[in-house]
Structure formats: structure tokens, C-alpha cells
């Protein structure tokens, strides 16, 4: 992917500062949102109001439902995995009476289901990855006419082992550093993603 992001007109959105420390990318505008869809939207709305970017880039970690996926990937299809109105006749992920359900950016990439829970059994999910913010950010960008890009570093396989990994501070620190370096080299520096 060639470097196509204007540093002055781009806002990078990350849930946790540990995932992409500001000192690694001092020349870029970064918004740390905290974990979850609601936190991310509140913080992004404030940052967009003060910085007026044209482009939002969401970077962060994600669990892989597809066990063959690892490394850094662009995500271009977004689902809301924790919306469950099946009792009303809607599909999982479909918000009642909302015309926007799935969000497809129209370019090659993986799918990601966002929800406000930590997935340890993704057998019933039909996405490649799971996270806690991307769907909300994609929908915010879509409804506000902002160019949106999303890159996720696979942290785990969205299974019971993921809990032990995320509770291991040494592993977590190394995983965050590995992901941040790949994102900087392959996205911000304009190299190709695997």
C-alpha cells in the first residue's frame, strides 16, 4: 500500500496508548479512545470537532476467528456482533429499524465483528476478526463523510487461551510493540501489508 495519508489531515484512532505509543509516531495526530464502541465514539467525536480531519485510521489489535490469520491486515467489512434482536425477527448484528447494518468499504480486506465483550468462543461468528471499536468508528466515518481505513494486528485466536495471554504483561507488551512496528512500517511508511 503506497503512503497516501496526509499527516495533517489524518487522525489515527487507537483504543489503548500501549497499542501505539505517541512517541513512536510524534508527527501524526492520534486519538486514544479507551476500550469499547461508546468510548471510541465519544472520544473521536471530540477529536474530529477540534482537528477537522479528512481521514480516520483505526489501528488496534483483534482476535482472529479464522485461525489461519495472523499479522497485520486491512479491514474493510464491519459487523456489529453484539446487537441481538433475534426475538424481533432481526439477524444477529442487525440493528432494528436502522438502514445501516454491515459496512463495506468496497476494497479488498478482512471482515471484523465489533462488540463490547471479550470473545473466547467465536464459533458462531461469521467474521475473520473480532474487536471492540471498529464498527462504531466505521459507522461514524460513513455518516460524517470521512475517509475511513482500518488496520488490525492479530493478537490472539479469540479462544480461552486469549485470556491468559492478555493477563501476561510481558507477552502483552511485546505483542503491542510488534503490532505497532508493523503498522508504522507497512501503513504509515507506505510499504505493503503481507
Number of C-alpha atoms within 10 A of each C-alpha: 12 12 12 10 17 13 14 14 14 22 25 20 26 25 24 17 16 16 22 25 16 15 8 12 13 9 10 17 17 22 22 21 21 18 15 18 21 16 16 22 19 12 17 24 13 12 19 17 10 9 13 15 19 17 21 25 22 23 28 28 25 27 27 25 26 16 12 8 17 17 15 24 23 21 23 21 23 27 26 26 22 16 17 16 14 13 7 8 10 14 14 15 21 21 18 16 8 7 8 12 17 18 16 16 17 8 10 11 16 18 21 31 26 27 22 16 12 15 22 16 12 18 12 7 17 15 20 21 29 31 27 28 30 36 24 21 25 27 20 17 19 16 10 9 11 18 15 20 19 25 22 26 26 23 22 23 23 24 17 12 11 17 14 11 15 15 10 11 11 10 13 16 13 11 20 20 17 17 22 23 14 19 24 15 14 19 23 18 15 15 15 11 16 11
